[in-house]
Amino acid sequence: MMRLTQDIASRFAALTLSHLGKRYPFKMDIVYTAPEDVREPANHHPIFHGSFDWHSCVHGYWQVLRLLRLYPDMPEAPAIRARADGMLVPEKVAGELAYLARPLSGGFERPYGWAWLLALHAEAARHDAPWAGALEPLARAFAARFQAFLPKLTYPLRVGTHFNIAFALTLAHDWAETRDTALVSLIHEKALGWFAADRDCQAWEPGGDEFLSSALTEALLMSRLLPGSDFAQWLGQFLPRLERGEPASLFTPAVVSDRSDGKIAHLDGLNLSRGWCWREIARALGPGHAVTPIAEQAALAHIAASLPHVAGDYAGEHWLATFALLALE
């Protein structure tokens, strides 16, 4: 079985540390409202100004903190602690909050970055350090944005890119379970309303630049929300031919034709995120279900296709290790 080891963790951590503070290239998500908005990215984002874009920087911090917790004695541990101590502090969080308060920033990083910030806060809270306390106001600000946004989201976002709502709600639900009962209830209400009656998914995927599976992220979210037997029944209706290896598109790793192309490189992320989803689905179904070994084999095939390509070109290496960690842990 492909699983996380300390050697792999060390390589992931070293890779991510190399770009968490890398200021350029950086892709800003900003609507300019005045000449003074034209500033260095680090002036807008005191913490999350590395790793090419804001959300990749956020989940890069999630990744290294998680690796630190799992392997506290790995060689990169002191560097991770030092970076977190220097960056995850109240005064820098205040700067990130100030950016959220800007005019026309209501849709900033919605919903992908919102969800990853909640995941980062949840991981920080598992450490004996002040990091989670510093991040708490930012996490609460994004939780409030979910609370305001979900009631007016009439239709689910089923795409396989950053706008996918099932992926975001999976991370948000994991955060909210012990912190925000109102958000948990809202996630249940909206997700079940959108997805509970879905049947016979054709899985017309992947699109040419997707890093998430619309079908499998939906199944992953439902595995979080439904008890085991109810989830198994729902999955049997949503994807009724899994035991026959159909739809074939869900069992076939994506081909990545050009890893220097940032959008096409998304497909390595698709393989890794599918590996994670398949493993989580197998876990939710349990060892006695007929689909479980099929899901586990599908996970292995997808991980094997893209794990060797986590590093090699910055188009992928600024973010792929996060999804590799999800798949391997």
C-alpha positions in Angstrom: 0.0 0.0 0.0 1.1 3.5 -0.8 1.3 5.3 2.6 3.0 8.3 4.1 6.5 7.7 5.5 8.9 10.0 7.3 11.1 10.1 4.3 8.2 11.2 2.0 7.1 13.7 4.7 10.5 15.2 4.9 10.7 15.6 1.1 7.3 17.2 1.0 8.1 19.5 3.9 11.4 20.6 2.3 9.7 21.2 -1.0 6.9 23.3 0.5 9.3 25.3 2.8 11.2 26.3 -0.3 8.2 28.2 -1.7 6.1 29.3 1.3 8.1 32.5 1.4 8.8 32.7 -2.3 7.3 36.1 -3.3 7.5 35.8 -7.0 5.9 34.7 -9.2 2.6 35.5 -7.4 -0.9 35.7 -8.8 -3.0 38.3 -7.0 -6.7 38.0 -6.6 -7.7 41.7 -6.3 -10.2 44.2 -7.6 -8.4 47.6 -7.7 -10.5 50.4 -6.3 -7.9 53.1 -6.0 -4.2 53.9 -7.0 -3.0 53.0 -3.5 -4.1 49.4 -4.1 -1.1 48.9 -6.4 1.3 47.5 -3.8 3.5 44.5 -3.3 1.5 41.3 -2.6 3.2 41.0 0.8 1.7 44.4 1.7 -1.8 43.1 1.0 -1.1 39.6 2.5 1.3 39.7 5.4 1.2 35.9 5.8 0.0 34.3 2.6 2.1 35.9 -0.1 4.2 32.9 -1.2 3.6 29.7 -3.2 2.3 31.5 -6.3 -1.1 32.3 -4.9 -3.0 32.9 -1.7 -4.8 29.6 -1.4 -1.7 27.5 -2.3 0.2 29.4 0.5 -2.6 28.7 2.9 -2.7 25.0 2.3 1.1 24.9 2.2 1.0 26.0 5.8 -1.6 23.4 6.5 0.6 20.8 4.9 3.8 21.6 6.8 2.0 21.9 10.2 0.3 18.5 9.6 3.6 16.9 8.7 5.2 18.5 11.8 2.5 16.9 14.0 2.9 13.5 12.3 6.7 13.5 12.3 7.8 16.0 15.0 11.5 14.8 14.8 12.0 15.1 11.0 14.9 17.3 10.0 12.6 20.1 8.7 10.7 20.4 12.0 12.7 23.3 13.4 12.3 25.3 10.2 8.5 24.7 10.2 8.2 25.8 13.8 10.3 28.9 13.1 8.2 29.9 10.1 4.9 29.4 11.9 6.2 31.3 14.9 7.2 34.2 12.8 4.2 34.3 10.5 1.1 33.0 12.3 0.9 35.9 14.7 -1.9 38.3 15.6 -0.5 41.4 13.9 -0.1 39.6 10.5 -3.5 38.0 10.9 -4.9 41.6 11.3 -3.4 42.4 7.9 -5.1 39.5 6.3 -8.4 40.6 7.9 -7.9 44.1 6.6 -7.7 42.7 3.1 -11.0 40.9 3.6 -12.6 44.2 4.7 -11.7 46.0 1.4 -14.5 47.0 -0.9 -15.3 44.3 -3.5 -13.4 41.6 -1.6 -16.6 39.7 -0.7 -15.9 36.9 -3.3 -12.2 36.7 -2.5 -11.1 33.0 -2.6 -14.7 31.8 -2.5 -15.1 28.9 -1.5 -11.8 27.1 -2.0 -9.5 29.5 0.0 -12.2 29.9 2.7 -12.2 26.1 3.2 -8.5 25.7 3.3 -8.1 28.5 5.9 -10.5 26.7 8.1 -8.5 23.5 7.6 -5.3 25.3 8.5 -6.9 26.7 11.7 -8.1 23.2 12.6 -4.6 21.8 12.1 -3.0 24.6 14.0 -5.3 23.9 17.0 -3.8 20.4 17.2 -0.4 21.8 18.1 0.8 23.1 21.5 1.6 26.5 20.1 -0.2 30.0 19.9 -0.8 29.6 16.1 -4.5 28.6 16.3 -5.2 31.4 18.7 -3.7 33.9 16.3 -5.6 32.5 13.3 -9.0 32.3 15.2 -10.3 35.7 14.0 -9.5 34.9 10.4 -11.2 31.5 10.6 -14.3 33.0 12.2 -14.4 35.6 9.4 -14.4 32.9 6.8 -17.0 30.8 8.7 -19.2 33.9 8.7 -18.7 34.1 5.0 -19.9 30.6 4.5 -22.9 31.4 6.8 -23.8 34.3 4.6 -23.1 32.7 1.2 -24.7 29.2 1.5 -28.3 30.4 2.0 -28.2 32.3 -1.3 -26.3 29.6 -3.3 -29.4 28.2 -5.0 -27.5 25.7 -7.2 -24.4 23.6 -6.3 -21.1 24.4 -8.0 -20.2 21.0 -9.5 -17.1 22.0 -11.4 -13.7 20.3 -10.9 -11.8 23.5 -10.1 -11.5 25.9 -7.2 -15.3 26.7 -7.2 -16.4 23.2 -6.4 -18.7 23.4 -3.4 -18.6 19.8 -2.2 -14.8 19.9 -1.7 -15.1 23.2 0.2 -17.9 22.0 2.4 -16.0 18.8 3.3 -13.2 20.9 4.7 -15.6 23.4 6.3 -17.6 20.6 7.9 -14.5 19.0 9.4 -13.6 22.4 11.0 -17.1 23.2 12.1 -18.0 19.9 13.8 -16.5 20.9 17.1 -16.6 24.7 16.7 -19.8 25.9 14.9 -23.0 23.9 15.2 -24.9 26.4 13.2 -22.6 26.0 10.3 -22.7 22.2 10.6 -26.5 22.4 10.4 -26.4 24.7 7.4 -24.0 22.5 5.5 -26.2 19.5 6.2 -29.3 21.4 5.0 -27.7 22.7 1.8 -25.7 19.6 0.8 -28.6 17.2 1.3 -30.9 19.5 -0.6 -28.5 19.6 -3.5 -27.2 16.0 -3.5 -29.4 13.6 -1.7 -31.6 12.8 -4.7 -28.8 12.5 -7.2 -29.0 9.2 -9.2 -26.9 7.4 -11.8 -24.1 9.9 -12.2 -22.5 9.7 -15.6 -19.2 11.2 -14.5 -18.4 13.1 -17.6 -15.0 14.1 -16.4 -12.3 15.2 -16.3 -12.4 18.5 -17.9 -9.1 19.6 -19.4 -7.9 21.7 -16.4 -9.7 20.1 -13.4 -8.0 19.0 -10.2 -11.1 17.8 -8.4 -13.6 15.1 -9.4 -17.1 16.4 -9.4 -18.6 13.0 -8.7 -16.1 11.8 -6.1 -16.0 15.0 -4.1 -19.8 14.9 -3.9 -19.5 11.3 -2.6 -16.8 12.3 -0.2 -19.0 15.0 1.3 -22.0 12.7 1.6 -19.8 10.2 3.4 -19.2 12.8 6.0 -22.9 13.7 6.4 -24.7 10.3 6.2 -24.3 7.4 8.6 -22.5 4.4 7.2 -25.5 2.3 6.0 -27.3 5.4 4.6 -24.1 6.5 2.8 -23.7 3.0 1.2 -27.4 3.1 0.1 -27.0 6.6 -1.4 -23.7 5.7 -3.2 -25.4 2.6 -4.7 -27.9 4.9 -6.3 -25.6 7.7 -7.2 -23.0 5.4 -8.8 -24.8 2.1 -9.3 -22.2 0.4 -11.4 -19.1 0.8 -9.3 -18.8 -3.0 -8.8 -18.4 -3.3 -12.6 -15.7 -0.6 -12.7 -18.1 2.0 -14.2 -18.2 4.8 -15.1 -14.8 4.0 -16.5 -13.8 7.7 -16.4 -13.6 7.5 -12.6 -11.2 4.5 -12.6 -8.9 5.9 -15.3 -6.1 8.2 -14.2 -5.9 11.4 -16.2 -3.1 11.9 -18.7 -1.0 15.0 -18.2 0.4 16.1 -21.5 2.4 19.2 -20.3 3.4 19.7 -16.7 4.8 23.1 -17.4 1.3 24.3 -18.2 -0.3 25.4 -15.0 -3.8 24.5 -16.0 -2.9 21.1 -17.6 -0.8 20.3 -14.5 -4.1 20.5 -12.6 -4.7 17.0 -13.8 -1.9 15.6 -11.6 -3.9 17.1 -8.7 -7.0 15.4 -10.0 -5.3 12.0 -9.8 -4.1 12.7 -6.3 -7.4 14.1 -5.1 -9.2 11.2 -6.6 -6.9 8.9 -4.7 -7.9 10.6 -1.5 -11.6 10.5 -2.3 -11.5 6.8 -3.3 -9.7 6.0 0.0 -12.1 8.0 2.1 -15.1 6.3 0.3 -13.6 2.9 1.0 -13.1 3.8 4.6 -16.7 5.0 4.9 -18.1 1.8 3.3 -16.0 -0.4 5.5 -14.2 -3.7 4.9 -17.3 -5.8 4.2 -18.7 -3.8 1.3 -18.2 -5.1 -2.3 -17.0 -1.7 -3.5 -14.3 -1.2 -0.9 -11.5 -3.2 -2.6 -12.4 -1.7 -5.9 -12.2 1.8 -4.5 -8.9 1.0 -2.8 -7.4 -0.3 -6.1 -8.7 2.8 -7.9 -7.0 4.9 -5.3 -3.6 3.2 -5.8 -3.8 3.5 -9.6 -4.4 7.3 -9.4 -1.8 7.9 -6.7 0.8 5.9 -8.7 0.1 8.0 -11.8 1.0 11.3 -10.3 3.0 10.9 -7.1 6.3 10.8 -9.1 5.4 14.3 -10.5 4.8 16.3 -7.3 8.1 18.1 -7.9 9.8 19.0 -11.2 8.0 22.1 -12.4 6.8 25.1 -10.4 3.5 24.9 -12.1 2.7 21.9 -10.0 5.2 21.8 -7.2 3.8 24.9 -5.6 0.7 23.0 -4.5 0.7 19.3 -5.5 2.3 18.0 -2.3 -0.8 19.1 -0.3 -3.0 16.7 -2.4 -0.3 14.0 -2.3 -0.4 14.3 1.5 -4.2 13.9 1.5 -3.9 10.8 -0.7 -1.1 9.2 1.3 -2.0 9.8 4.9 
